[in-house]
Amino acid sequence: MRYYELKYLVTEAFYEDILIENYTIGQTANRSFVEFARPSNESDINFVIVTSTILTRVATHEPAKLKSFLEKYDKMLEILKKIDLDDYLNEDEKEDILYDIGILKECFEKYVKKE
């Protein structure tokens, strides 16, 4: 699946759960992880795309809730150390995902205390 297709599907499902199911941000994020971040892809670019997309939505609406997703965030960063984004994404896609990851880094530093 292509970068923007996957990002769009995750984003669309996220907001549908909020609007249709009346879920909270935390419930919606958890459901999105269940739907899109399968254990089989917890070591590849798809996990990074899904995680960055979901967590950026959380950071946008309720950044304090990021604490609940610290493990997913750390897993995403671990994967990023092992892969070369240039092998998977074009320049625009890479710029987009790095922008989201930058936002997440700032939000995790500001709102989440690592213990």
FISESE-59689 format. One record per residue: residue in one letter; residue number from 0; x, y, z of N, C-alpha, C in turn. Coordinates in nm, 4 decimals. Each point is the difference from the previous one (the first is absolute). Layout:
@aa: A, i: NUM, n.c1: X, n.c2: Y, n.c3: Z, ca.c1: X, ca.c2: Y, ca.c3: Z, c.c1: X, c.c2: Y, c.c3: Z;
...
# end
This chain:
@aa: M, i: 0, n.c1: 0.0843, n.c2: -0.1178, n.c3: 0.0000, ca.c1: -0.0843, ca.c2: 0.1178, ca.c3: 0.0000, c.c1: 0.0888, c.c2: 0.1241, c.c3: 0.0000;
@aa: R, i: 1, n.c1: -0.0418, n.c2: 0.0981, n.c3: -0.0694, ca.c1: 0.0768, ca.c2: 0.1233, ca.c3: -0.0095, c.c1: -0.0165, c.c2: 0.0852, c.c3: 0.1259;
@aa: Y, i: 2, n.c1: 0.0978, n.c2: 0.0859, n.c3: 0.0227, ca.c1: 0.0047, ca.c2: 0.0835, ca.c3: 0.1199, c.c1: -0.1288, c.c2: 0.0795, c.c3: 0.0218;
@aa: Y, i: 3, n.c1: -0.0365, n.c2: 0.0828, n.c3: -0.0979, ca.c1: -0.1162, ca.c2: 0.0870, ca.c3: 0.0202, c.c1: -0.1309, c.c2: -0.0785, c.c3: 0.0062;
@aa: E, i: 4, n.c1: -0.0072, n.c2: -0.1118, n.c3: -0.0675, ca.c1: -0.1202, ca.c2: -0.0837, ca.c3: 0.0090, c.c1: -0.0176, c.c2: -0.0518, c.c3: 0.1424;
@aa: L, i: 5, n.c1: 0.1068, n.c2: -0.0526, n.c3: 0.0567, ca.c1: -0.0067, ca.c2: -0.0533, ca.c3: 0.1351, c.c1: -0.0285, c.c2: 0.1112, c.c3: 0.1011;
@aa: K, i: 6, n.c1: 0.0680, n.c2: 0.1109, n.c3: -0.0153, ca.c1: -0.0219, ca.c2: 0.1130, ca.c3: 0.0909, c.c1: -0.1457, c.c2: 0.0470, c.c3: -0.0083;
@aa: Y, i: 7, n.c1: -0.0532, n.c2: 0.0079, n.c3: -0.1194, ca.c1: -0.1392, ca.c2: 0.0417, ca.c3: -0.0182, c.c1: -0.0959, c.c2: -0.0989, c.c3: 0.0658;
@aa: L, i: 8, n.c1: 0.0195, n.c2: -0.1296, n.c3: -0.0215, ca.c1: -0.0881, ca.c2: -0.1008, ca.c3: 0.0586, c.c1: 0.0005, c.c2: 0.0065, c.c3: 0.1529;
@aa: V, i: 9, n.c1: 0.1172, n.c2: 0.0151, n.c3: 0.0565, ca.c1: 0.0119, ca.c2: 0.0086, ca.c3: 0.1457, c.c1: -0.0696, c.c2: 0.1263, c.c3: 0.0512;
@aa: T, i: 10, n.c1: 0.0240, n.c2: 0.1113, n.c3: -0.0652, ca.c1: -0.0600, ca.c2: 0.1271, ca.c3: 0.0412, c.c1: -0.1514, c.c2: -0.0045, c.c3: -0.0136;
@aa: E, i: 11, n.c1: -0.0484, n.c2: -0.0525, n.c3: -0.1113, ca.c1: -0.1441, ca.c2: -0.0095, ca.c3: -0.0216, c.c1: -0.0661, c.c2: -0.0879, c.c3: 0.1069;
@aa: A, i: 12, n.c1: 0.0584, n.c2: -0.1149, n.c3: 0.0277, ca.c1: -0.0554, ca.c2: -0.0900, ca.c3: 0.1013, c.c1: 0.0028, c.c2: 0.0660, c.c3: 0.1376;
@aa: F, i: 13, n.c1: 0.1050, n.c2: 0.0725, n.c3: 0.0290, ca.c1: 0.0141, ca.c2: 0.0687, ca.c3: 0.1282, c.c1: -0.1175, c.c2: 0.0960, c.c3: 0.0214;
@aa: Y, i: 14, n.c1: -0.0252, n.c2: 0.0847, n.c3: -0.0977, ca.c1: -0.1063, ca.c2: 0.0997, ca.c3: 0.0166, c.c1: -0.1398, c.c2: -0.0610, c.c3: -0.0117;
@aa: E, i: 15, n.c1: -0.0130, n.c2: -0.1049, n.c3: -0.0758, ca.c1: -0.1294, ca.c2: -0.0696, ca.c3: -0.0043, c.c1: -0.0339, c.c2: -0.0583, c.c3: 0.1364;
@aa: D, i: 16, n.c1: 0.0983, n.c2: -0.0566, n.c3: 0.0671, ca.c1: -0.0245, ca.c2: -0.0556, ca.c3: 0.1332, c.c1: -0.0416, c.c2: 0.1089, c.c3: 0.0986;
@aa: I, i: 17, n.c1: 0.0590, n.c2: 0.1153, n.c3: -0.0121, ca.c1: -0.0379, ca.c2: 0.1105, ca.c3: 0.0891, c.c1: -0.1419, c.c2: 0.0470, c.c3: -0.0309;
@aa: L, i: 18, n.c1: -0.0275, n.c2: 0.0195, n.c3: -0.1271, ca.c1: -0.1301, ca.c2: 0.0563, ca.c3: -0.0382, c.c1: -0.1143, c.c2: -0.1005, c.c3: 0.0044;
@aa: I, i: 19, n.c1: 0.0224, n.c2: -0.1183, n.c3: -0.0509, ca.c1: -0.1075, ca.c2: -0.0988, ca.c3: -0.0098, c.c1: -0.0161, c.c2: -0.0789, c.c3: 0.1292;
@aa: E, i: 20, n.c1: 0.1105, n.c2: -0.0456, n.c3: 0.0548, ca.c1: -0.0040, ca.c2: -0.0837, ca.c3: 0.1203, c.c1: -0.0005, c.c2: 0.0823, c.c3: 0.1283;
@aa: N, i: 21, n.c1: 0.0284, n.c2: 0.1303, n.c3: -0.0140, ca.c1: 0.0054, ca.c2: 0.0892, ca.c3: 0.1153, c.c1: 0.1078, c.c2: -0.0420, c.c3: 0.0999;
@aa: Y, i: 22, n.c1: 0.1117, n.c2: -0.0520, n.c3: -0.0509, ca.c1: 0.1119, ca.c2: -0.0415, ca.c3: 0.0837, c.c1: 0.0792, c.c2: 0.1220, c.c3: 0.0455;
@aa: T, i: 23, n.c1: 0.0713, n.c2: -0.0168, n.c3: 0.1106, ca.c1: 0.0949, ca.c2: 0.1018, ca.c3: 0.0431, c.c1: 0.1247, c.c2: -0.0110, c.c3: -0.0878;
@aa: I, i: 24, n.c1: 0.0887, n.c2: 0.0962, n.c3: 0.0138, ca.c1: 0.1258, ca.c2: -0.0040, ca.c3: -0.0757, c.c1: 0.0791, c.c2: -0.1261, c.c3: 0.0361;
@aa: G, i: 25, n.c1: 0.0084, n.c2: -0.0300, n.c3: 0.1280, ca.c1: 0.0736, ca.c2: -0.1193, ca.c3: 0.0436, c.c1: -0.0602, c.c2: -0.1288, c.c3: -0.0526;
@aa: Q, i: 26, n.c1: -0.1320, n.c2: -0.0115, n.c3: 0.0075, ca.c1: -0.0672, ca.c2: -0.1194, ca.c3: -0.0518, c.c1: 0.0218, c.c2: -0.0128, c.c3: -0.1507;
@aa: T, i: 27, n.c1: -0.0093, n.c2: 0.1111, n.c3: -0.0677, ca.c1: 0.0179, ca.c2: -0.0004, ca.c3: -0.1453, c.c1: 0.1421, c.c2: -0.0412, c.c3: -0.0371;
@aa: A, i: 28, n.c1: 0.0976, n.c2: 0.0536, n.c3: 0.0698, ca.c1: 0.1396, ca.c2: -0.0357, ca.c3: -0.0286, c.c1: 0.0229, c.c2: -0.1490, c.c3: 0.0240;
@aa: N, i: 29, n.c1: -0.0515, n.c2: -0.0513, n.c3: 0.1110, ca.c1: 0.0150, ca.c2: -0.1429, ca.c3: 0.0280, c.c1: -0.0643, c.c2: -0.0852, c.c3: -0.1083;
@aa: R, i: 30, n.c1: -0.1181, n.c2: 0.0382, n.c3: -0.0416, ca.c1: -0.0680, ca.c2: -0.0759, ca.c3: -0.1058, c.c1: 0.0794, c.c2: 0.0070, c.c3: -0.1311;
@aa: S, i: 31, n.c1: 0.0549, n.c2: 0.1160, n.c3: -0.0302, ca.c1: 0.0797, ca.c2: 0.0160, ca.c3: -0.1220, c.c1: 0.1232, c.c2: -0.0890, c.c3: 0.0029;
@aa: F, i: 32, n.c1: 0.0636, n.c2: -0.0116, n.c3: 0.1157, ca.c1: 0.1152, ca.c2: -0.0896, ca.c3: 0.0112, c.c1: -0.0413, c.c2: -0.1444, c.c3: -0.0224;
@aa: V, i: 33, n.c1: -0.1143, n.c2: -0.0387, n.c3: 0.0532, ca.c1: -0.0491, ca.c2: -0.1368, ca.c3: -0.0198, c.c1: -0.0278, c.c2: -0.0256, c.c3: -0.1483;
@aa: E, i: 34, n.c1: -0.0606, n.c2: 0.0970, n.c3: -0.0653, ca.c1: -0.0379, ca.c2: -0.0161, ca.c3: -0.1409, c.c1: 0.1189, c.c2: 0.0062, c.c3: -0.0955;
@aa: F, i: 35, n.c1: 0.0979, n.c2: 0.0848, n.c3: 0.0291, ca.c1: 0.1032, ca.c2: 0.0274, ca.c3: -0.0990, c.c1: 0.1421, c.c2: -0.0427, c.c3: 0.0378;
@aa: A, i: 36, n.c1: 0.0304, n.c2: -0.0099, n.c3: 0.1269, ca.c1: 0.1379, ca.c2: -0.0314, ca.c3: 0.0412, c.c1: 0.0088, c.c2: -0.1437, c.c3: 0.0479;
@aa: R, i: 37, n.c1: -0.0143, n.c2: -0.0904, n.c3: -0.0908, ca.c1: 0.0037, ca.c2: -0.1417, ca.c3: 0.0315, c.c1: 0.1404, c.c2: -0.0420, c.c3: 0.0431;
@aa: P, i: 38, n.c1: 0.0077, n.c2: -0.0987, n.c3: 0.0876, ca.c1: 0.1322, ca.c2: -0.0469, ca.c3: 0.0454, c.c1: 0.0919, c.c2: -0.0406, c.c3: -0.1150;
@aa: S, i: 39, n.c1: -0.0563, n.c2: -0.0450, n.c3: -0.1091, ca.c1: 0.0820, ca.c2: -0.0439, ca.c3: -0.1131, c.c1: 0.0767, c.c2: 0.1143, c.c3: -0.0642;
@aa: N, i: 40, n.c1: -0.0436, n.c2: 0.1241, n.c3: 0.0211, ca.c1: 0.0732, ca.c2: 0.1100, ca.c3: -0.0624, c.c1: 0.0687, c.c2: 0.0898, c.c3: 0.1020;
@aa: E, i: 41, n.c1: 0.0246, n.c2: -0.0516, n.c3: 0.1199, ca.c1: 0.0653, ca.c2: 0.0793, ca.c3: 0.1028, c.c1: 0.1500, c.c2: 0.0132, c.c3: -0.0202;
@aa: S, i: 42, n.c1: 0.0473, n.c2: -0.0307, n.c3: -0.1160, ca.c1: 0.1420, ca.c2: 0.0187, ca.c3: -0.0266, c.c1: 0.0232, c.c2: 0.0639, c.c3: -0.1361;
@aa: D, i: 43, n.c1: -0.1034, n.c2: 0.0609, n.c3: -0.0558, ca.c1: 0.0175, ca.c2: 0.0565, ca.c3: -0.1336, c.c1: -0.0566, c.c2: 0.1407, c.c3: -0.0128;
@aa: I, i: 44, n.c1: 0.0126, n.c2: 0.0530, n.c3: -0.1175, ca.c1: -0.0409, ca.c2: 0.1371, ca.c3: -0.0286, c.c1: -0.1494, c.c2: 0.0207, c.c3: 0.0237;
@aa: N, i: 45, n.c1: -0.0824, n.c2: -0.1013, n.c3: -0.0240, ca.c1: -0.1439, ca.c2: 0.0173, ca.c3: 0.0215, c.c1: -0.0315, c.c2: 0.0307, c.c3: 0.1460;
@aa: F, i: 46, n.c1: 0.0723, n.c2: -0.0628, n.c3: 0.0922, ca.c1: -0.0207, ca.c2: 0.0302, ca.c3: 0.1418, c.c1: 0.0350, c.c2: 0.1457, c.c3: 0.0285;
@aa: V, i: 47, n.c1: 0.1071, n.c2: 0.0485, n.c3: -0.0606, ca.c1: 0.0421, ca.c2: 0.1390, ca.c3: 0.0189, c.c1: -0.1058, c.c2: 0.0948, c.c3: -0.0549;
@aa: I, i: 48, n.c1: -0.0514, n.c2: -0.0293, n.c3: -0.1183, ca.c1: -0.1026, ca.c2: 0.0853, ca.c3: -0.0613, c.c1: -0.1260, c.c2: 0.0012, c.c3: 0.0857;
@aa: V, i: 49, n.c1: -0.0467, n.c2: -0.1165, n.c3: 0.0376, ca.c1: -0.1226, ca.c2: -0.0103, ca.c3: 0.0802, c.c1: 0.0182, c.c2: 0.0690, c.c3: 0.1348;
@aa: T, i: 50, n.c1: 0.1087, n.c2: -0.0290, n.c3: 0.0675, ca.c1: 0.0232, ca.c2: 0.0563, ca.c3: 0.1327, c.c1: 0.0136, c.c2: 0.1517, c.c3: -0.0044;
@aa: S, i: 51, n.c1: 0.0783, n.c2: 0.0501, n.c3: -0.0936, ca.c1: 0.0165, ca.c2: 0.1456, ca.c3: -0.0088, c.c1: -0.1321, c.c2: 0.0687, c.c3: -0.0327;
@aa: T, i: 52, n.c1: -0.0810, n.c2: -0.0619, n.c3: -0.0834, ca.c1: -0.1296, ca.c2: 0.0587, ca.c3: -0.0368, c.c1: -0.0944, c.c2: 0.0024, c.c3: 0.1197;
@aa: I, i: 53, n.c1: -0.0118, n.c2: -0.1108, n.c3: 0.0697, ca.c1: -0.0899, ca.c2: -0.0069, ca.c3: 0.1155, c.c1: 0.0470, c.c2: 0.0957, c.c3: 0.1096;
@aa: L, i: 54, n.c1: 0.1266, n.c2: -0.0054, n.c3: 0.0331, ca.c1: 0.0495, ca.c2: 0.0817, ca.c3: 0.1101, c.c1: -0.0015, c.c2: 0.1491, c.c3: -0.0319;
@aa: T, i: 55, n.c1: 0.0148, n.c2: 0.0353, n.c3: -0.1267, ca.c1: -0.0113, ca.c2: 0.1409, ca.c3: -0.0369, c.c1: -0.1426, c.c2: 0.0489, c.c3: 0.0209;
@aa: R, i: 56, n.c1: -0.0980, n.c2: -0.0856, n.c3: -0.0271, ca.c1: -0.1397, ca.c2: 0.0363, ca.c3: 0.0276, c.c1: -0.0217, c.c2: 0.0205, c.c3: 0.1504;
@aa: V, i: 57, n.c1: 0.0554, n.c2: -0.0900, n.c3: 0.0799, ca.c1: -0.0120, ca.c2: 0.0130, ca.c3: 0.1460, c.c1: 0.0667, c.c2: 0.1300, c.c3: 0.0453;
@aa: A, i: 58, n.c1: 0.1198, n.c2: 0.0266, n.c3: -0.0498, ca.c1: 0.0735, ca.c2: 0.1207, ca.c3: 0.0375, c.c1: -0.0764, c.c2: 0.1267, c.c3: -0.0389;
@aa: T, i: 59, n.c1: -0.0707, n.c2: -0.0058, n.c3: -0.1103, ca.c1: -0.0771, ca.c2: 0.1149, ca.c3: -0.0462, c.c1: -0.1175, c.c2: 0.0304, c.c3: 0.0921;
@aa: H, i: 60, n.c1: -0.0654, n.c2: -0.1040, n.c3: 0.0485, ca.c1: -0.1239, ca.c2: 0.0195, ca.c3: 0.0757, c.c1: 0.0151, c.c2: -0.0089, c.c3: 0.1517;
@aa: E, i: 61, n.c1: 0.0796, n.c2: -0.0933, n.c3: 0.0488, ca.c1: 0.0170, ca.c2: -0.0194, ca.c3: 0.1444, c.c1: 0.1420, c.c2: -0.0465, c.c3: 0.0295;
@aa: P, i: 62, n.c1: 0.0977, n.c2: 0.0905, n.c3: -0.0119, ca.c1: 0.1398, ca.c2: -0.0408, ca.c3: 0.0143, c.c1: 0.0329, c.c2: -0.0681, c.c3: 0.1334;
@aa: A, i: 63, n.c1: -0.0712, n.c2: 0.0314, n.c3: 0.1045, ca.c1: 0.0260, ca.c2: -0.0648, ca.c3: 0.1288, c.c1: -0.0278, c.c2: -0.1495, c.c3: -0.0063;
@aa: K, i: 64, n.c1: -0.0837, n.c2: -0.0447, n.c3: -0.0922, ca.c1: -0.0325, ca.c2: -0.1423, ca.c3: -0.0158, c.c1: 0.1153, c.c2: -0.0793, c.c3: -0.0613;
@aa: L, i: 65, n.c1: 0.1011, n.c2: 0.0697, n.c3: -0.0510, ca.c1: 0.1132, ca.c2: -0.0693, ca.c3: -0.0615, c.c1: 0.0695, c.c2: -0.0943, c.c3: 0.0975;
@aa: K, i: 66, n.c1: -0.0083, n.c2: 0.0304, n.c3: 0.1277, ca.c1: 0.0660, ca.c2: -0.0845, ca.c3: 0.1004, c.c1: -0.0447, c.c2: -0.1453, c.c3: -0.0123;
@aa: S, i: 67, n.c1: -0.1249, n.c2: -0.0207, n.c3: -0.0371, ca.c1: -0.0539, ca.c2: -0.1360, ca.c3: -0.0149, c.c1: 0.0633, c.c2: -0.0756, c.c3: -0.1162;
@aa: F, i: 68, n.c1: 0.0676, n.c2: 0.0714, n.c3: -0.0882, ca.c1: 0.0528, ca.c2: -0.0602, ca.c3: -0.1220, c.c1: 0.1523, c.c2: 0.0077, c.c3: -0.0088;
@aa: L, i: 69, n.c1: 0.0639, n.c2: 0.0174, n.c3: 0.1147, ca.c1: 0.1453, ca.c2: 0.0119, ca.c3: 0.0029, c.c1: 0.0684, c.c2: -0.1242, c.c3: -0.0565;
@aa: E, i: 70, n.c1: -0.0537, n.c2: -0.1172, n.c3: 0.0288, ca.c1: 0.0591, ca.c2: -0.1243, ca.c3: -0.0506, c.c1: -0.0042, c.c2: -0.0050, c.c3: -0.1532;
@aa: K, i: 71, n.c1: -0.1123, n.c2: 0.0404, n.c3: -0.0594, ca.c1: -0.0117, ca.c2: 0.0019, ca.c3: -0.1471, c.c1: 0.0984, c.c2: 0.1014, c.c3: -0.0593;
@aa: Y, i: 72, n.c1: 0.0095, n.c2: 0.1159, n.c3: 0.0634, ca.c1: 0.0917, ca.c2: 0.1040, ca.c3: -0.0460, c.c1: 0.1444, c.c2: -0.0504, c.c3: 0.0036;
@aa: D, i: 73, n.c1: 0.0382, n.c2: -0.0605, n.c3: 0.1113, ca.c1: 0.1368, ca.c2: -0.0528, ca.c3: 0.0116, c.c1: 0.0270, c.c2: -0.1090, c.c3: -0.1038;
@aa: K, i: 74, n.c1: -0.0984, n.c2: -0.0849, n.c3: -0.0252, ca.c1: 0.0140, ca.c2: -0.1063, ca.c3: -0.1012, c.c1: 0.0204, c.c2: 0.0622, c.c3: -0.1383;
@aa: M, i: 75, n.c1: -0.0759, n.c2: 0.1059, n.c3: -0.0295, ca.c1: 0.0141, ca.c2: 0.0698, ca.c3: -0.1278, c.c1: 0.1414, c.c2: 0.0565, c.c3: -0.0145;
@aa: L, i: 76, n.c1: 0.0512, n.c2: 0.0624, n.c3: 0.1053, ca.c1: 0.1353, ca.c2: 0.0566, ca.c3: -0.0049, c.c1: 0.1055, c.c2: -0.1086, c.c3: -0.0175;
@aa: E, i: 77, n.c1: -0.0234, n.c2: -0.1138, n.c3: 0.0632, ca.c1: 0.0915, ca.c2: -0.1145, ca.c3: -0.0137, c.c1: 0.0054, c.c2: -0.0473, c.c3: -0.1458;
@aa: I, i: 78, n.c1: -0.1147, n.c2: -0.0093, n.c3: -0.0630, ca.c1: -0.0064, ca.c2: -0.0424, ca.c3: -0.1406, c.c1: 0.0702, c.c2: 0.1020, c.c3: -0.0888;
@aa: L, i: 79, n.c1: -0.0219, n.c2: 0.1282, n.c3: 0.0285, ca.c1: 0.0618, ca.c2: 0.1054, ca.c3: -0.0806, c.c1: 0.1524, c.c2: -0.0066, c.c3: 0.0031;
@aa: K, i: 80, n.c1: 0.0558, n.c2: -0.0485, n.c3: 0.1088, ca.c1: 0.1453, ca.c2: -0.0143, ca.c3: 0.0094, c.c1: 0.0517, c.c2: -0.1123, c.c3: -0.0894;
@aa: K, i: 81, n.c1: -0.0869, n.c2: -0.0954, n.c3: -0.0313, ca.c1: 0.0419, ca.c2: -0.1189, ca.c3: -0.0745, c.c1: -0.0256, c.c2: 0.0089, c.c3: -0.1501;
@aa: I, i: 82, n.c1: -0.0855, n.c2: 0.0910, n.c3: -0.0417, ca.c1: -0.0336, ca.c2: 0.0081, ca.c3: -0.1422, c.c1: 0.0460, c.c2: 0.1325, c.c3: -0.0589;
@aa: D, i: 83, n.c1: 0.0107, n.c2: 0.0021, n.c3: -0.1311, ca.c1: 0.0316, ca.c2: 0.1217, ca.c3: -0.0734, c.c1: -0.1276, c.c2: 0.0437, c.c3: -0.0709;
@aa: L, i: 84, n.c1: -0.0553, n.c2: 0.1132, n.c3: 0.0409, ca.c1: -0.1258, ca.c2: 0.0473, ca.c3: -0.0591, c.c1: 0.0103, c.c2: 0.0165, c.c3: -0.1516;
@aa: D, i: 85, n.c1: 0.1199, n.c2: 0.0291, n.c3: -0.0487, ca.c1: 0.0184, ca.c2: 0.0161, ca.c3: -0.1445, c.c1: -0.0304, c.c2: -0.1282, c.c3: -0.0766;
@aa: D, i: 86, n.c1: 0.0084, n.c2: -0.1142, n.c3: 0.0673, ca.c1: -0.0307, ca.c2: -0.1272, ca.c3: -0.0651, c.c1: -0.1502, c.c2: -0.0211, c.c3: -0.0180;
@aa: Y, i: 87, n.c1: -0.0806, n.c2: 0.0774, n.c3: 0.0701, ca.c1: -0.1453, ca.c2: -0.0219, ca.c3: 0.0006, c.c1: -0.0828, c.c2: 0.1193, c.c3: -0.0472;
@aa: L, i: 88, n.c1: 0.0522, n.c2: 0.1202, n.c3: 0.0183, ca.c1: -0.0797, ca.c2: 0.1201, ca.c3: -0.0249, c.c1: 0.0699, c.c2: 0.0930, c.c3: -0.0980;
@aa: N, i: 89, n.c1: -0.0817, n.c2: 0.0718, n.c3: -0.0775, ca.c1: 0.0584, ca.c2: 0.1033, ca.c3: -0.0855, c.c1: 0.0246, c.c2: 0.1257, c.c3: 0.0850;
@aa: E, i: 90, n.c1: 0.0548, n.c2: 0.1040, n.c3: -0.0574, ca.c1: 0.0379, ca.c2: 0.1194, ca.c3: 0.0760, c.c1: -0.1192, c.c2: 0.0652, c.c3: 0.0707;
@aa: D, i: 91, n.c1: -0.1123, n.c2: 0.0150, n.c3: -0.0699, ca.c1: -0.1184, ca.c2: 0.0620, ca.c3: 0.0610, c.c1: -0.0529, c.c2: -0.0827, c.c3: 0.1165;
@aa: E, i: 92, n.c1: -0.0040, n.c2: -0.1297, n.c3: -0.0180, ca.c1: -0.0480, ca.c2: -0.0896, ca.c3: 0.1055, c.c1: 0.0934, c.c2: 0.0042, c.c3: 0.1210;
@aa: K, i: 93, n.c1: 0.1288, n.c2: -0.0019, n.c3: -0.0291, ca.c1: 0.0999, ca.c2: 0.0045, ca.c3: 0.1069, c.c1: -0.0111, c.c2: 0.1317, c.c3: 0.0776;
@aa: E, i: 94, n.c1: -0.0145, n.c2: 0.1092, n.c3: -0.0714, ca.c1: -0.0157, ca.c2: 0.1304, ca.c3: 0.0647, c.c1: -0.1248, c.c2: 0.0020, c.c3: 0.0883;
@aa: D, i: 95, n.c1: -0.1083, n.c2: -0.0570, n.c3: -0.0490, ca.c1: -0.1260, ca.c2: -0.0035, ca.c3: 0.0738, c.c1: 0.0129, c.c2: -0.0812, c.c3: 0.1285;
@aa: I, i: 96, n.c1: 0.0564, n.c2: -0.1188, n.c3: -0.0105, ca.c1: 0.0102, ca.c2: -0.0855, ca.c3: 0.1187, c.c1: 0.0997, c.c2: 0.0581, c.c3: 0.1004;
@aa: L, i: 97, n.c1: 0.1074, n.c2: 0.0594, n.c3: -0.0472, ca.c1: 0.0962, ca.c2: 0.0607, ca.c3: 0.0920, c.c1: -0.0595, c.c2: 0.1224, c.c3: 0.0701;
@aa: Y, i: 98, n.c1: -0.0877, n.c2: 0.0712, n.c3: -0.0682, ca.c1: -0.0706, ca.c2: 0.1117, ca.c3: 0.0627, c.c1: -0.0869, c.c2: -0.0513, c.c3: 0.1147;
@aa: D, i: 99, n.c1: -0.0786, n.c2: -0.1061, n.c3: -0.0279, ca.c1: -0.0844, ca.c2: -0.0594, ca.c3: 0.1041, c.c1: 0.0835, c.c2: -0.0510, c.c3: 0.1169;
@aa: I, i: 100, n.c1: 0.1103, n.c2: -0.0657, n.c3: -0.0287, ca.c1: 0.0853, ca.c2: -0.0540, ca.c3: 0.1052, c.c1: 0.0612, c.c2: 0.1137, c.c3: 0.0819;
@aa: G, i: 101, n.c1: 0.0317, n.c2: 0.1106, n.c3: -0.0650, ca.c1: 0.0512, ca.c2: 0.1178, ca.c3: 0.0725, c.c1: -0.1036, c.c2: 0.0555, c.c3: 0.0966;
@aa: I, i: 102, n.c1: -0.1243, n.c2: 0.0073, n.c3: -0.0452, ca.c1: -0.1090, ca.c2: 0.0452, ca.c3: 0.0872, c.c1: -0.0127, c.c2: -0.0944, c.c3: 0.1194;
@aa: L, i: 103, n.c1: 0.0046, n.c2: -0.1283, n.c3: -0.0282, ca.c1: -0.0120, ca.c2: -0.0984, ca.c3: 0.1078, c.c1: 0.1140, c.c2: 0.0127, c.c3: 0.1002;
@aa: K, i: 104, n.c1: 0.1206, n.c2: 0.0188, n.c3: -0.0494, ca.c1: 0.1144, ca.c2: 0.0139, ca.c3: 0.0901, c.c1: -0.0212, c.c2: 0.1175, c.c3: 0.0946;
@aa: E, i: 105, n.c1: -0.0415, n.c2: 0.1126, n.c3: -0.0546, ca.c1: -0.0253, ca.c2: 0.1185, ca.c3: 0.0829, c.c1: -0.1103, c.c2: -0.0267, c.c3: 0.1021;
@aa: C, i: 106, n.c1: -0.1070, n.c2: -0.0619, n.c3: -0.0438, ca.c1: -0.1122, ca.c2: -0.0273, ca.c3: 0.0900, c.c1: 0.0369, c.c2: -0.1006, c.c3: 0.1089;
@aa: F, i: 107, n.c1: 0.0724, n.c2: -0.1044, n.c3: -0.0370, ca.c1: 0.0413, ca.c2: -0.0975, ca.c3: 0.1015, c.c1: 0.0944, c.c2: 0.0647, c.c3: 0.1005;
@aa: E, i: 108, n.c1: 0.0888, n.c2: 0.0857, n.c3: -0.0451, ca.c1: 0.0904, ca.c2: 0.0687, ca.c3: 0.0924, c.c1: -0.0765, c.c2: 0.0945, c.c3: 0.0920;
@aa: K, i: 109, n.c1: -0.1032, n.c2: 0.0638, n.c3: -0.0524, ca.c1: -0.0746, ca.c2: 0.0985, ca.c3: 0.0775, c.c1: -0.1038, c.c2: -0.0627, c.c3: 0.0925;
@aa: Y, i: 110, n.c1: -0.0696, n.c2: -0.1023, n.c3: -0.0483, ca.c1: -0.1148, ca.c2: -0.0525, ca.c3: 0.0728, c.c1: 0.0217, c.c2: -0.1353, c.c3: 0.0679;
@aa: V, i: 111, n.c1: 0.1067, n.c2: -0.0682, n.c3: -0.0341, ca.c1: 0.0197, ca.c2: -0.1345, ca.c3: 0.0543, c.c1: 0.1357, c.c2: -0.0054, c.c3: 0.0702;
@aa: K, i: 112, n.c1: -0.0045, n.c2: -0.0330, n.c3: 0.1271, ca.c1: 0.1246, ca.c2: -0.0182, ca.c3: 0.0741, c.c1: 0.0392, c.c2: -0.1461, c.c3: -0.0052;
@aa: K, i: 113, n.c1: 0.1149, n.c2: -0.0279, n.c3: -0.0573, ca.c1: 0.0489, ca.c2: -0.1376, ca.c3: -0.0009, c.c1: 0.0569, c.c2: -0.0317, c.c3: 0.1374;
@aa: E, i: 114, n.c1: -0.0382, n.c2: -0.1134, n.c3: 0.0476, ca.c1: 0.0436, ca.c2: -0.0381, ca.c3: 0.1360, c.c1: 0.1092, c.c2: -0.1034, c.c3: -0.0070;
# end
